[in-house]
Amino acid sequence: MFSAQTYSRRREALVNQMKLRGYGSGFVLFLAHGESPVNYPANAYPFRQDSNWLYFFGLALPDMIALLDMDEGKAFLFCDEPGPDDLVWTGPRQPAPELAELCGASYGGGIGAAEARIAGIISAGAPIYSPPYCRAETRERLDALAGATLGKAQPLGGRLGQGAE
């Protein structure tokens, strides 16, 4: 993993590129991939994180959400703390606020806090952009977070930061 400043600079460059291409203001919603279970939830295929997530946040852990506020230039990381059942399978992990610090973001709370914040953004009519996702599970999660009205979450063409196609 690179320094927190590296990820912050990458996100700043993304916002600058988006504004140059006419996106103006709003939020960029990033989803980390989740685990892909083989035959029960704790028995998963080897994990591979989304490439956009790795480039902008660097955390190779599943089930996280990040929001990038284009107006304020701030990034917020949302993730739940692992429970005892999770720790049996994964072992200990850094607390969520420390994970946010590693990638130069502010800790926004658990996944429930992300869902509430996204719902508030949508109801306020602010635009939400997202990178394209290759995994169906991640696209479905994006649909669910956007209230199944993905017309409000505008996918960016190509790799995030390369402009709309």
HUSUL-V187833 format. One record per pair of residues at least 12 apart in sequence whose C-alpha atoms are under 6 Angstrom apart, sorted by the first residue. I is the first residue (numbers start at 0). J is the second residue. D is the distance in whole Angstrom. If there is no record, write none. Layout:
# HUSUL-V187833
[[I;J;D] [I;J;D]]
This chain:
# HUSUL-V187833
[[0;57;6] [3;101;5] [3;102;4] [3;103;4] [6;55;5] [6;56;6] [6;102;6] [7;103;6] [13;160;5] [14;69;6] [24;69;5] [24;70;6] [25;69;6] [25;125;6] [25;126;5] [25;127;6] [26;67;5] [26;68;5] [26;69;6] [26;127;5] [27;66;6] [27;67;5] [27;127;6] [27;128;5] [27;129;6] [28;65;6] [28;66;5] [28;129;5] [29;64;6] [29;65;5] [30;64;5] [31;52;6] [31;61;6] [31;62;6] [31;63;5] [32;48;6] [32;49;6] [32;61;5] [32;62;6] [33;61;5] [33;62;5] [56;102;5] [63;77;6] [63;78;5] [64;77;5] [65;77;6] [74;104;5] [75;104;5] [75;105;5] [75;106;6] [75;107;5] [76;99;6] [76;106;5] [76;107;6] [77;107;5] [77;108;5] [77;109;5] [77;110;6] [78;109;5] [78;110;5] [79;109;4] [79;110;6] [127;152;5] [128;152;5] [128;153;5] [128;154;6] [129;154;5] [130;154;6] [130;155;6] [130;159;5]]
